[in-house]
Amino acid sequence: MVVLVWIGAGMAVLGLAILSYCIVGAWKARKAGLDDAALRARLQRLVVWNLGALMVSMLGLMVLVAGIFLA
């Protein structure tokens, strides 16, 4: 069951990496000085990535905890 721990840790790290991408992307979008509609469109695309990253992180942590309990 050690494999589950490593898979879960990898998924959690992947989710955190995507969350970092979302944070940097939102920061760059705000600094770009876009008009309201363009900024809203760019941030709406980032929200989809953000929710996906949270889901991957959550699933990774669930797999990690399951691997720890089963080990």
C-alpha positions as a Markdown table, in Angstrom:
| # | Residue | x | y | z |
|---|---|---|---|---|
| 1 | Met | 0.0 | 0.0 | 0.0 |
| 2 | Val | 3.0 | 2.2 | -0.1 |
| 3 | Val | 2.2 | 2.8 | -3.7 |
| 4 | Leu | -1.0 | 4.5 | -2.7 |
| 5 | Val | 0.9 | 6.9 | -0.5 |
| 6 | Trp | 3.2 | 7.9 | -3.3 |
| 7 | Ile | 0.4 | 8.2 | -5.8 |
| 8 | Gly | -1.6 | 10.4 | -3.4 |
| 9 | Ala | 1.4 | 12.5 | -2.6 |
| 10 | Gly | 2.1 | 13.0 | -6.3 |
| 11 | Met | -1.5 | 14.0 | -7.0 |
| 12 | Ala | -1.5 | 16.5 | -4.1 |
| 13 | Val | 1.8 | 18.0 | -5.3 |
| 14 | Leu | 0.3 | 18.2 | -8.9 |
| 15 | Gly | -2.8 | 20.0 | -7.5 |
| 16 | Leu | -0.6 | 22.5 | -5.6 |
| 17 | Ala | 1.4 | 23.2 | -8.8 |
| 18 | Ile | -1.7 | 23.9 | -10.7 |
| 19 | Leu | -2.9 | 26.1 | -7.9 |
| 20 | Ser | 0.4 | 28.0 | -8.1 |
| 21 | Tyr | -0.2 | 28.4 | -11.8 |
| 22 | Cys | -3.6 | 29.9 | -11.2 |
| 23 | Ile | -2.3 | 32.3 | -8.6 |
| 24 | Val | 0.5 | 33.5 | -10.9 |
| 25 | Gly | -1.9 | 33.8 | -13.8 |
| 26 | Ala | -4.4 | 35.9 | -11.9 |
| 27 | Trp | -1.7 | 38.1 | -10.6 |
| 28 | Lys | -0.4 | 38.6 | -14.2 |
| 29 | Ala | -3.9 | 39.3 | -15.4 |
| 30 | Arg | -4.4 | 42.0 | -12.8 |
| 31 | Lys | -1.1 | 43.6 | -13.6 |
| 32 | Ala | -1.7 | 43.6 | -17.4 |
| 33 | Gly | -4.2 | 46.5 | -17.1 |
| 34 | Leu | -6.9 | 44.8 | -19.1 |
| 35 | Asp | -10.3 | 46.2 | -19.5 |
| 36 | Asp | -13.1 | 44.8 | -17.3 |
| 37 | Ala | -14.5 | 42.3 | -19.9 |
| 38 | Ala | -11.1 | 40.9 | -20.8 |
| 39 | Leu | -10.0 | 40.6 | -17.2 |
| 40 | Arg | -13.3 | 38.8 | -16.4 |
| 41 | Ala | -12.8 | 36.4 | -19.3 |
| 42 | Arg | -9.3 | 35.5 | -18.3 |
| 43 | Leu | -10.2 | 35.0 | -14.7 |
| 44 | Gln | -13.2 | 32.8 | -15.6 |
| 45 | Arg | -10.8 | 30.5 | -17.4 |
| 46 | Leu | -8.5 | 30.4 | -14.4 |
| 47 | Val | -11.5 | 29.5 | -12.1 |
| 48 | Val | -11.9 | 26.3 | -14.1 |
| 49 | Trp | -8.3 | 25.4 | -13.6 |
| 50 | Asn | -8.5 | 26.3 | -10.0 |
| 51 | Leu | -11.4 | 24.0 | -9.3 |
| 52 | Gly | -9.7 | 21.2 | -11.2 |
| 53 | Ala | -6.6 | 21.7 | -9.1 |
| 54 | Leu | -8.6 | 21.6 | -5.9 |
| 55 | Met | -10.3 | 18.4 | -7.0 |
| 56 | Val | -6.9 | 16.8 | -7.8 |
| 57 | Ser | -5.4 | 17.9 | -4.5 |
| 58 | Met | -8.5 | 16.6 | -2.6 |
| 59 | Leu | -8.4 | 13.2 | -4.4 |
| 60 | Gly | -4.7 | 13.0 | -3.8 |
| 61 | Leu | -5.0 | 13.6 | -0.1 |
| 62 | Met | -7.8 | 11.0 | 0.1 |
| 63 | Val | -5.6 | 8.4 | -1.7 |
| 64 | Leu | -2.7 | 9.3 | 0.6 |
| 65 | Val | -4.8 | 8.9 | 3.8 |
| 66 | Ala | -6.2 | 5.6 | 2.5 |
| 67 | Gly | -2.7 | 4.4 | 1.8 |
| 68 | Ile | -1.6 | 5.3 | 5.3 |
| 69 | Phe | -4.6 | 3.6 | 6.9 |
| 70 | Leu | -4.1 | 0.4 | 4.8 |
| 71 | Ala | -0.3 | 0.3 | 5.4 |
